[in-house]
Amino acid sequence: MSHHRSLAIFLITCPDRRGIVASVSTFFFERGFNIVHCQQHTDPLEGRFFMRILIDIGATPYARGQLSEEFEELARAFAMEWSAHFTSDTTRIAVLASKEPHCLFDLLCRAHGEELTGAQVALVISNHPDLEATAAQFKVPFFFCPVESSSRRSQEREITRLLAQHHVQVAVLARYMQILSSEMLDETPLPIINIHHAFLPAFQGAGPYRRAWERGVKMIGATAHYVTAALDEGPIIEQDVERVTHEESAEALQKRGRDIERVVLARAVQAHLEHRVITHANRTIVFSPGI
């Protein structure tokens, strides 16, 4: 995505009908905006239309509020659900982790190297103290929020408070080995992205690579999805798999699995940051990376 131009990204979904693309294009043309990139998808089964459109807003004096108000009039005519995002904004991320460092370290490296588009890791939260030094390497604030079975809700409320205090816009569970309660999800109106150590749905719960090895699987994978109250059943953003053989030990599978987890989680976070994901029902439309 270009960092040099000031772009607006509109994500749009509505019932499919004739004239949507023409009306949206005309709306921006009449106001002097240049359309830089446009992707669309029609789901014929549901009769639903999806669109991601990038607008160069650098050359026009339009205020965001005015643009949004005027677009809302068009949106009502087509019963659109829509959102507008601006590439000049920085997205603040919280990363939640437990003891395994690989996904956290990978995200911190990418953020440090400015590979995560327009993002800043604002803080790291963990239910163990082990990864404090990892966060410190990148000068990211670290918060230790231990979980006691008797005080799980108070721990969750502390996390919710930290997310609000640090103005977090998306939370990422980087092998955070705690299930978030439905109460916490209700209290935390943020998108939360989780990485799951399986090509879902498969081998849920503890020791997945050992159980995969015992079953003699020929493929292992990872799945990144948005968190919902239904455990590991939220809308899937990204998945990948690798072929394996009977010659590899459970430890070898775990090592390869960690690599897949890193990449899949990073791709999912990137797609979210680039506003390439529209969630509808329990599915996602993920537009291809480009501008």
C-alpha positions as CSV (number, residue, x, y, z in Angstrom):
1,M,0.0,0.0,0.0
2,S,1.3,3.4,-0.9
3,H,2.5,5.6,2.0
4,H,3.1,8.6,-0.3
5,R,-0.4,9.5,-1.1
6,S,-3.2,10.3,1.3
7,L,-5.8,7.6,0.5
8,A,-9.3,6.8,1.8
9,I,-10.4,3.2,1.7
10,F,-14.1,2.5,1.6
11,L,-15.4,-1.0,2.4
12,I,-18.9,-1.6,1.2
13,T,-21.4,-4.4,1.3
14,C,-25.1,-4.4,0.3
15,P,-27.7,-6.5,-1.5
16,D,-26.6,-6.9,-5.1
17,R,-28.5,-4.9,-7.8
18,R,-27.7,-3.0,-10.9
19,G,-26.0,0.4,-10.8
20,I,-23.9,0.1,-7.6
21,V,-20.5,0.4,-9.2
22,A,-21.7,3.2,-11.5
23,S,-23.3,5.1,-8.6
24,V,-20.2,4.8,-6.3
25,S,-17.9,5.8,-9.2
26,T,-20.0,8.8,-10.0
27,F,-20.2,9.9,-6.4
28,F,-16.4,10.2,-6.2
29,F,-16.0,11.6,-9.7
30,E,-18.4,14.4,-9.1
31,R,-16.5,15.5,-6.0
32,G,-13.1,15.5,-7.8
33,F,-11.7,12.4,-6.3
34,N,-9.5,10.0,-8.3
35,I,-10.2,6.3,-7.9
36,V,-6.8,4.6,-7.4
37,H,-7.9,1.0,-7.1
38,C,-11.2,-0.9,-6.9
39,Q,-12.0,-4.6,-6.1
40,Q,-15.4,-6.1,-6.0
41,H,-17.1,-9.5,-5.4
42,T,-20.6,-10.7,-5.9
43,D,-21.9,-13.7,-4.0
44,P,-24.6,-15.1,-6.3
45,L,-25.9,-17.5,-3.7
46,E,-26.7,-14.8,-1.2
47,G,-27.3,-12.1,-3.8
48,R,-24.7,-9.9,-2.0
49,F,-22.2,-7.4,-3.3
50,F,-18.9,-6.5,-1.7
51,M,-16.5,-3.7,-2.7
52,R,-13.2,-2.2,-1.6
53,I,-12.4,1.1,-3.2
54,L,-9.3,3.4,-2.7
55,I,-9.7,7.1,-3.3
56,D,-6.9,9.7,-3.5
57,I,-8.0,12.4,-1.2
58,G,-4.8,14.5,-1.2
59,A,-5.9,16.8,-4.0
60,T,-9.3,17.8,-2.6
61,P,-10.2,20.1,0.3
62,Y,-13.0,17.7,1.5
63,A,-13.2,17.1,5.3
64,R,-13.6,13.6,6.4
65,G,-16.9,14.4,8.2
66,Q,-18.4,16.0,5.1
67,L,-17.3,13.1,2.9
68,S,-18.8,10.6,5.2
69,E,-22.1,12.5,5.6
70,E,-22.5,12.8,1.8
71,F,-21.6,9.1,1.2
72,E,-24.2,8.1,3.9
73,E,-26.9,9.5,1.6
74,L,-25.8,7.2,-1.2
75,A,-25.4,4.3,1.2
76,R,-29.0,4.6,2.3
77,A,-30.3,4.4,-1.2
78,F,-28.5,1.0,-1.7
79,A,-29.0,-0.3,2.0
80,M,-25.2,-0.4,2.3
81,E,-23.1,-1.4,5.3
82,W,-19.9,0.6,4.9
83,S,-16.8,2.0,6.6
84,A,-14.2,4.5,5.7
85,H,-10.5,4.3,6.6
86,F,-7.6,6.6,6.0
87,T,-4.0,5.6,5.2
88,S,-2.6,8.6,7.1
89,D,-3.9,7.1,10.4
90,T,-1.9,4.8,12.6
91,T,-3.6,1.6,13.9
92,R,-2.7,0.8,17.5
93,I,-2.3,-2.9,18.2
94,A,-2.2,-4.8,21.5
95,V,-0.5,-8.2,21.4
96,L,-1.6,-10.8,24.0
97,A,0.8,-13.7,24.5
98,S,1.5,-16.4,27.1
99,K,4.9,-18.2,27.1
100,E,5.6,-19.1,23.5
101,P,7.6,-16.2,21.9
102,H,7.5,-17.1,18.2
103,C,4.4,-15.2,17.1
104,L,5.0,-12.2,19.4
105,F,8.6,-11.9,18.3
106,D,7.6,-12.1,14.6
107,L,4.9,-9.4,14.9
108,L,7.3,-7.1,16.9
109,C,10.0,-7.6,14.2
110,R,7.5,-6.8,11.4
111,A,6.2,-3.7,13.2
112,H,9.8,-2.5,14.0
113,G,10.7,-3.0,10.3
114,E,7.6,-1.1,9.2
115,E,6.3,-4.2,7.5
116,L,2.9,-3.9,9.2
117,T,1.1,-1.2,7.2
118,G,0.5,2.0,9.3
119,A,0.6,0.1,12.6
120,Q,2.1,0.5,16.0
121,V,2.3,-2.2,18.7
122,A,1.1,-0.1,21.6
123,L,1.6,-2.8,24.3
124,V,2.1,-6.4,25.1
125,I,-0.1,-8.2,27.7
126,S,0.7,-11.6,29.1
127,N,-0.6,-14.0,31.8
128,H,3.1,-15.0,32.4
129,P,6.2,-12.8,33.0
130,D,8.4,-14.8,30.5
131,L,8.1,-12.5,27.5
132,E,8.8,-9.2,29.2
133,A,12.4,-9.2,27.8
134,T,11.1,-9.8,24.3
135,A,8.8,-6.7,24.5
136,A,11.7,-4.7,26.1
137,Q,13.9,-5.5,23.1
138,F,11.5,-3.4,21.0
139,K,10.8,-0.8,23.7
140,V,7.1,-1.9,23.8
141,P,5.4,-1.6,27.2
142,F,4.7,-5.0,28.8
143,F,1.9,-5.7,31.3
144,F,1.8,-8.9,33.4
145,C,-1.8,-9.9,34.1
146,P,-1.7,-13.3,35.9
147,V,-4.7,-15.5,35.9
148,E,-6.0,-17.1,39.0
149,S,-9.1,-19.4,38.6
150,S,-10.8,-17.3,41.3
151,S,-10.1,-14.0,39.7
152,R,-10.4,-14.7,36.0
153,R,-13.0,-12.0,35.5
154,S,-11.0,-9.3,37.3
155,Q,-8.0,-10.2,35.1
156,E,-10.1,-9.8,32.0
157,R,-11.4,-6.5,33.3
158,E,-7.8,-5.3,33.8
159,I,-7.0,-6.3,30.2
160,T,-10.1,-4.4,28.9
161,R,-9.0,-1.4,31.0
162,L,-5.5,-1.5,29.5
163,L,-6.9,-1.8,25.9
164,A,-9.0,1.3,26.5
165,Q,-6.2,3.2,28.3
166,H,-3.8,2.7,25.4
167,H,-6.4,3.5,22.7
168,V,-6.0,0.1,21.1
169,Q,-7.9,-0.5,17.8
170,V,-7.2,-4.2,17.3
171,A,-6.0,-7.0,19.6
172,V,-3.9,-9.9,18.4
173,L,-3.7,-13.2,20.3
174,A,-0.2,-14.4,19.6
175,R,-0.5,-17.9,21.1
176,Y,-2.3,-16.5,24.1
177,M,-3.4,-19.7,25.9
178,Q,-6.5,-18.4,27.6
179,I,-10.0,-18.5,26.4
180,L,-11.7,-15.1,26.4
181,S,-15.1,-15.2,28.2
182,S,-18.2,-14.0,26.3
183,E,-18.5,-11.3,29.0
184,M,-15.0,-9.9,28.1
185,L,-15.9,-10.0,24.4
186,D,-19.0,-8.0,25.1
187,E,-17.0,-5.5,27.1
188,T,-14.3,-5.2,24.4
189,P,-15.8,-3.8,21.2
190,L,-12.5,-4.4,19.3
191,P,-11.7,-6.8,16.5
192,I,-9.6,-9.6,18.1
193,I,-7.5,-11.8,15.8
194,N,-6.4,-15.3,17.0
195,I,-3.9,-17.8,15.5
196,H,-4.9,-21.4,15.9
197,H,-2.4,-24.2,15.6
198,A,-4.5,-26.3,13.1
199,F,-6.1,-26.1,9.8
200,L,-9.5,-25.7,11.4
201,P,-11.5,-27.5,12.3
202,A,-9.1,-30.2,13.7
203,F,-7.2,-31.2,16.8
204,Q,-8.7,-28.6,19.1
205,G,-7.3,-28.2,22.6
206,A,-4.0,-29.3,24.1
207,G,-1.1,-31.1,22.4
208,P,-2.3,-30.7,18.8
209,Y,1.0,-31.6,17.2
210,R,1.4,-34.8,19.3
211,R,-2.2,-35.8,18.4
212,A,-1.6,-34.9,14.7
213,W,1.5,-37.1,14.7
214,E,-0.4,-40.0,16.4
215,R,-3.0,-39.8,13.7
216,G,-0.2,-39.9,11.0
217,V,-1.4,-36.7,9.3
218,K,0.1,-35.8,6.0
219,M,-0.6,-32.0,6.3
220,I,-0.3,-29.6,9.1
221,G,-1.5,-26.0,9.1
222,A,-2.6,-22.9,10.9
223,T,-5.7,-20.7,10.9
224,A,-6.1,-17.1,11.8
225,H,-9.6,-15.9,12.6
226,Y,-11.6,-13.2,14.3
227,V,-12.5,-14.2,17.9
228,T,-16.2,-14.7,18.7
229,A,-17.9,-16.3,21.7
230,A,-18.0,-19.6,19.8
231,L,-14.5,-21.1,20.5
232,D,-12.3,-21.2,17.4
233,E,-15.3,-20.8,15.2
234,G,-15.0,-17.1,14.3
235,P,-14.7,-15.8,10.7
236,I,-11.5,-17.2,9.1
237,I,-9.1,-14.6,7.7
238,E,-6.1,-16.7,6.6
239,Q,-5.0,-20.3,6.5
240,D,-2.0,-22.3,5.2
241,V,-0.8,-25.9,5.2
242,E,2.4,-27.8,4.6
243,R,2.8,-31.4,3.6
244,V,4.6,-33.7,6.2
245,T,5.7,-37.3,6.2
246,H,5.8,-40.2,8.6
247,E,9.5,-39.6,9.1
248,E,9.0,-36.4,11.1
249,S,8.7,-36.5,14.9
250,A,6.0,-34.6,16.9
251,E,8.8,-32.1,17.7
252,A,9.6,-31.6,14.1
253,L,5.9,-31.0,13.3
254,Q,5.7,-28.5,16.1
255,K,8.8,-26.6,14.7
256,R,7.3,-26.5,11.2
257,G,3.9,-25.6,12.7
258,R,5.4,-22.6,14.5
259,D,6.7,-21.3,11.1
260,I,3.3,-21.6,9.6
261,E,1.6,-19.9,12.6
262,R,4.0,-16.9,12.3
263,V,3.3,-16.4,8.6
264,V,-0.5,-17.0,8.8
265,L,-0.9,-14.6,11.7
266,A,1.2,-11.9,10.1
267,R,-0.8,-12.2,6.8
268,A,-4.1,-12.0,8.7
269,V,-3.0,-8.9,10.7
270,Q,-1.7,-7.3,7.5
271,A,-5.0,-7.9,5.7
272,H,-6.9,-6.3,8.6
273,L,-4.5,-3.3,8.8
274,E,-4.9,-2.8,5.0
275,H,-8.7,-2.9,5.4
276,R,-9.0,-5.8,3.0
277,V,-11.4,-7.8,5.1
278,I,-15.2,-7.5,5.1
279,T,-17.0,-9.9,7.5
280,H,-20.5,-11.0,6.6
281,A,-22.3,-13.6,8.7
282,N,-19.5,-15.9,9.8
283,R,-17.5,-15.6,6.7
284,T,-14.9,-13.1,5.4
285,I,-14.3,-11.6,2.0
286,V,-10.6,-11.0,1.9
287,F,-9.5,-8.8,-1.0
288,S,-6.2,-9.5,-2.6
289,P,-3.1,-7.4,-1.5
290,G,-2.1,-4.7,-3.9
291,I,-2.3,-1.0,-3.3
